[in-house]
């Protein structure tokens, strides 16, 4: 009887250890990923006077994909860069109201298969999520290409720009004010947004 009890205890202990090992391995396989800002870029286009288009960037932004596949991108709206300082200041204060809304965000759920690509493996996908700008949120979708990296991370880039509407985020009044201050005939409310980002595993 004593031998049987010891055998049962050994089996239970083995099962517990096996379960713990599986849990640890599962946790490692879906480890959190962090955006590498040095290897990432985020840009948008503006069009004024009907046919004059210019590309601008946001120079500071961060992001992560947690262990559940939840994506969060946070954009520092004070980092908008149009290459013209006074225009940067006007966009920050008049368009984005950075004194009240210094950050914009994009949230989405990422399929786990996209975060576990082998090195050089490519996938095409659509990422559907919610973008918030100046306190106003709306659904936004990006068509992306995802590539697995040798360090276990992924590179993600837009296959084509996603066109945001300024009116969707209630930025029409800001655009009208910018047009008047700059003495322009028009500023388009359609804003194409593109990105190329790298996520590294932790």
KEVOMI-791499 format. One record per residue: x, y, z of N, C-alpha, C in turn. Coordinates in steps of 0.001 Angstrom, whole numbers, padded with zeros to 6 digits, always signed. Each point is the difference from the previous one (the first is absolute). Last residue first. Example, Ala and Ser with C-alpha at 12.3 -4.5 7.8 and 13.67 -1.06 7.14 Angstrom:
<pts>
+012850-002250+007080+000820+001190+000060-000770+001090+000730+000290-005720-000070-000890+001190+000000+000900+001200+000000
</pts>
This chain:
<pts>
+010134+039940-026893+000631+000209+001307+000158-001333+000719-000408+001916-005546-000492-000796+001110+000740+000308+001280-000971+003476-004217+000953-000986+000471-000579-000732+001206-001728+003080-004600-000254-000439+001370+001022-001056+000382-000616+004225-003911+000641-001246+000417-000346-000264+001457-002132+003099-004541+000409-000157+001392+000619-001367+000238-002169+003941-003627+000877-001154-000078+000605-000164+001390-004514+002850-002536+001012-000268+001026+000843-001209-000385-004111+004140-001636+000807-001192-000277+000988-000218+001137-004766+003061-001801+000919-000332+001087+000719-001307-000327-003196+004342-002414+000569-001348-000101+001073-000220+001076-004373+003396-000309+001396-000061+000441+000515-001438-000087-004221+003809-001403+000432-001390-000176+001505-000077+000268-002422+004110-000090-000303-000688+001251+000355-001486-000079+002203+004509-002667-000823-001201-000099-000214-000623+001371+000681+005208-001262+000793-001077+000593-000899-001229+000005+000139+005214-002769-000615-001215+000540+001055-000868+000683+000808+004515-001506-001309-000187-000622-000714-001210+000596+003618+002970+002879-000081-001018-001052-001411-000066-000576+002488+002626+003759-000451+000641-001227-000094-000957-001172+001138-000689+004870+001033-000132-001029-000391+000651-001322-003042+000006+003694+001248+000592+000484+001074-000011-001083-004135-002163-000911-000152+001452+000078+001304+000673+000424-000202-004722-000088-000125+000529-001360-000066+001532+000007-000079-002287+004121+001340-000046-000603-000025+000597-001408-004110-000514+002197+000790+001056+000641+001411+000051-000576-002867-003452-001420-000487+001280-000507+000803+001163+000581+000873-004306+001652+000479+000124-001377-000435+001333-000601-001630-001067+004259+001432+000256+000049+000586+000181-001388-004497-001290+000406+000168+001400+000417+001478+000375+000052-001137-004522-000987-000342+000925-001083+000224+001467+000385+000543-004420+002421+001115+000922-000186-000292+001059-001062-002283-004283+002022-000470+001346+000340+001141+001026-000037+000008-004720-001393+000591+000300+001307-000284+001442+000441-001647-001614-004135-000261-001139+000878+000494+000264+001417+000957+003023-003563-001327+000194+000585-000363-001144+000954+004020-000127-002565+000085+000952+001110-001347+000180+000687+001616-004470-002559-000801+001195-000260+000058+000909+001222+003541-003940-002180-000831+000445+001116-000763+001253-000404+002508-004273-002696-000432+001397-000059-000938+000295+001160+004245-003554-000957-001393+000047+000460-000408+001469+000075+003988-002397-003228-000419+000924+001066-001467-000211+000362+002801-004159-001675-000493+001217-000633-000448+000927+001116+002179-003819+001207+000084-000311-001430-000476+001171-000844+002320+000091+005070-001245+000150-000746+000243-000327-001473+002916-002265+004010-000095+001224-000799-001318+000021-000758+003297-002740+004075-001351+000220-000517-000029+001313-000780+003429-004102+002422-000039+001298-000680-001371+000133-000653+001952-003088+004468-000703+000114-001278+000139+001426-000537+002948-003667+003588-000940+001102-000135-000710-000035-001345+003618-002943+001504-001286-000377+000562-001048+001084-000069+004522+000050-001871+000066+000150+001457-001317-000361+000695+000603-000005-004818+000882-001025+000568+000077+000070+001521-004492+001598-002669+001402+000393+000085+000824-001065+000716-004974+000448-003077+000696-000482+001177+001478+000359-000043-004256+002695-002330+001153-000862-000265+000651-000416+001311-004829+002372-002443+000714-000350+001225+001106-000991-000345-003569+003973-002300+000869-001137-000283+000827-000240+001252-005126+002558-000658+001417-000043+000333+000682-001241-000549-004598+003595+000272+000459-001169-000750+001520-000044+000126-003818+002347+003397+001250+000107-000762+000273-001320-000720-004381+003017+002544+000572-001267-000459+001259+000265-000833-003613+002396+004019+000970+000200-001082+000593-001358-000355-004258+002714+003168+000630-001225-000513+000901+000315-001185-000795+003659+003924-000688-000541-001172+000692-001288-000426-000169+004480+004054+000369-001353-000424-000831-000458-001191+001893+004750+002894-001057-000577-000827+000462-001330-000590+002748+003103+002687-001134-000435+000806-001144-000633-000763+004152+001460-002069-000623+001156+000650-001275-000386+000753+001242-003966-002556+000745+001234-000254-000777+001152+000624+000173-005822-000402-000501+001154+000747+000926+001181-000221-001450-005223-002274+000935+001122+000121-000677+001141+000745-000586-005707-000667-000603+001289+000343+001085+001046+000162-000223-004816-003131+000069+000477+001374-000695+001328+000185+001856-004356-003556-001163+000841+000293+000046+000418+001468+003373-002048-004089-000076+000255+001438-001129+000997+000245+001580-003763-003988-000693+001257+000269-000125+000132+001508+003783-002825-003313-001113+000029+000957-000666+001369-000010+004171-003695-002128-000809+001177-000271-001206-000025+000942+005227-002297+000356-001453-000135+000042-000637+001336-000367+005162-002994+000027-000826+001171-000295-001483-000344+000110+005382-001714+001752-001366-000384-000368-000863+001251-000154+004658-000062+001528-000207+000073-001439-001397-000382-000463+001355-001774+004688+000818+001004-000679-000198-000063-001514-004107-001654+002909+001413-000357-000044+000757+001047-000809-004587+001021+002839+000525-000362-001314+001473-000369+000105-003635+001405+003348+000895-001147+000138+000531-000469-001347-003262+003534+000823+001098+000350+000908+001015-001129+000135-004059-000332-002625+000814+001069-000575+001188+000355+000879-003274-003205+001377+000789-000545-001116+000911+001058-000604-003250+001036+003390+001270-000509+000513+000898-000533-001114-003559+004027-000759+000009-001471+000036+001378-000517+000435-001879+004787+001546+000861-000584-001016-000061-001521+000098-003137+004621+001386+000381-001357+000390+000770-000636-001153-000431+005480+001475-000516-001089-000829+000388-001332+000624+000370+005988+000303-000077-001282+000690-000619-001045-000923+002451+005288+000182-000647-001005-000852+000042-001318+000757+000513+005773+001181+000228-001427+000198-000679-000826-001089+002140+005317+001620-000998-000727-000775+000320-001482+000164+001275+004684+003145+000262-001295-000626-001188-000460-000842+000110+004121+002531+001389-000065-000454+000325-001299-000730-004207+003174+001468+000136-001357-000544+001399-000157-000593-001208+004065+002185-001005-000889+000585+000175-001454-000413+002916+003342-001584-000070+000365+001414-001017-000868+000735+000637-000258-004779+000887-000830+000814+000011+000381+001478-002788+000729-004487-000290+000445+001378+000849-000774+001008-000251-000166-005087+000012-001145+000913-000308+000352+001455-000058+003427-003526-000614-001208-000560-000132-001117+001032+001964+004273+001191-001289+000263-000642-000698-001276-000462+004401-000092+002208-000944+000768+000819-001385+000105-000619+003562-002429-002247-000087-000477+001377-001124+000706+000765+001069+001432-004362-000692-001282-000028-000187-000543+001417+002487+003949-000507-001416+000231-000315-000787-001309-000010+004695-000166+000608-000650+000610+001160-001497+000204-000241+002685-001561-003578-000086-001013+001066-000784+000543+001179+001026+002984-003382-001107-000879-000399-000172-001132+001024+003605+002922+000504-001243+000713+000305-001213-000840-000375+004398-001816-000993-000317+000138+001436-001326+000690+000302+001427-003082-004184-000184+001447+000153-000457+000260+001434+000627-004411-001677+001232+000664-000448-000105+001520+000035-003138-003329+001734-000304+000398-001382+001198+000676-000664-001447-003228+004511+001128+000638-000679-000340+000252-001459-002023-001432+005375-000312+000159-001420+001097+000835-000656-000487-001355+004761+001169-000324-000837-000296+000124-001487-003145+000521+003691+000897+001157-000002+001226-000253-000870-003286-003370+000818-000456+000969-000997+000846+001273-000006+000872-005277+001225+000209+001298+000636-000328+001082-001030-001864-005224+000309+000706+001006-000811+000084+001304+000775-000844-005679+000739-000196+001327+000580+000873+000995-000747-002275-005341-000409+000947+000970-000547-000346+001354+000586-001157-005508+001049-000203+001397+000364+001121+000826-000597-002459-005370-000209+000927+001013-000510-000390+001375+000512-000759-005490+001481-000577+001346-000026+001076+001016-000399+000366-004930+000767-000117+000492-001365-000627+001378-000107+001248-002570+004024-001316-000380-000518-000213+000477-001438+003928+001042+002569-000043-001458-000107-001335-000522-000503+001392+004997-001457+000117-000746+001245-000184-001501-000240+001975+004275-002866-000979-001059-000181+000121-000886+001223+001413+005497-001094+000250-001340+000530-001133-000927-000419+002515+005448-000766-001012-001025-000186+000390-001316+000632+001051+005867-001193+000376-001246+000646-001103-001022-000220+002235+005149-001946-001144-000867+000246+000509-001320+000573+001781+005031-002304+000025-000766+001244-001304-000783+000155+000885+002774-003832+001345-000477+000323+000093-000787+001300-003546+001082-004256+000000+000104+001455+001292-000661+000461-000985+002439-005005+000225-001140+000874-000369+000317+001445-001038+001520-005683+000421+000400+001340+000173-001252+000856-000611+001834-005594+000077-001086+000989+000554+000538+001310-002991+002344-004291+001254-000062+000733-000052-001140+001007-002706+002355-004782+000074-000962+001100+001390-000014+000623-003526+002927-003403+001342+000088+000564+000058-000882+001246-003978+000966-002868+000923-000995-000553+001429+000090+000530-004104+002595+001741-000487-001059-000897+001036-001046-000380+000675+003555+003334-000260+000625-001302-000219-001048-001095+002066-002456+003891-000547+001350+000048-000137+000556-001410+000849-004875+003102-000162+000597-001332-000657+001358+000148+003032-004060+003011-000993+001070-000020-000032+000593-001405+001713-004936+002651+000031+000977-001086-001062+001069+000233+003167-003539+003363-001312+000319-000570+000166+001075-001063+003009-004045+003303-000133+001204-000824-001429+000196-000484+003872-002939+003301-001439+000261-000125-000173+001312-000754+004027-004188+001423-000381+001325-000497-001506+000073-000200+004519-003133+002466-001387+000169-000419-000271+001419-000475+003967-002033+002225-000146-000668-001294-001403+000190-000592+001281+001837+004249+001126+000359-000866-000148-000599-001399-003085-001029+003579-000216+001321-000590+001100+000391-000982-002138-004712+001596+001346+000580-000048-000092+001337-000734-003842-003033+002863+000375+000723-001210+001391+000598+000144-001733-004544+002542+000096+001448+000166+000475+000649-001288-002527-004880+002161+000870+000636-000986-000057+001507+000181-001045-004807+003207-000325+001352-000439+001024+000510-000998-000878-005291+000390+000604+001086+000776-000379+001351-000585-001240-004923-000794-000806+001173-000318+000507+001211+000796+002139-004239+000361-000356-000006-001411-000837+001210-000396+001347-000896+004568+001124+000447-000827-000417+000159-001444-003103-001786+003055+000225+001428+000256+001115+000540-000884-000898-004606-000084-001085+000741-000645+000209+001484+000155+002911-002856+002259+000277-000020-001438-001058+000773-000765-000643-000557+004601+001148+000876-000253+000315+000071-001483-003341-002986+001390-000440+001374+000204+001113+000982-000304+000975-004593-000074-000827+000373-001153-000471+001441+000103+002344-001767+003649+000893+000149-001148-000779+000425-001237-002433-001049+003886+000732+001255+000162+000914+000260-001182-002286-004116+000162-000921+001108-000234+000686+001339+000100+002446-003850+001129-000248+000041-001450-000915+001165-000355+000750-000842+004533+001199+000558-000626-000170+000118-001509-003426-002111+002432+000050+001428+000329+001188+000662-000685-000449-004650-000374-001035+000676-000782+000027+001510+000234+002859-002751+002549+000442+000035-001402-001007+000752-000869-001133-000808+004470+001066+000992-000079+000493+000154-001426-003136-003398+000888-000621+001323+000124+001047+001107-000145+001541-004431+000021-000752+000272-001230-000620+001395+000043+002175-001582+003874+000980+000270-001061-000692+000356-001307-002620-001386+003613+000535+001340+000258+000983+000392-001090-001721-004366-000073-001046+000963-000364+000483+001426+000182+002847-003464+001364-000111+000000-001463-001033+001017-000461+000501-000773+004624+001153+000734-000532-000070+000109-001514-003248-002575+002113-000201+001419+000312+001139+000835-000550+000328-004680-000362-001043+000511-000909-000238+001483+000222+002916-002284+002905+000620+000131-001320-000983+000588-001005-001569-001034+004280+000904+001149+000064+000645+000255-001351-002673-003813+000488-000828+001214+000000+000857+001257+000000
</pts>
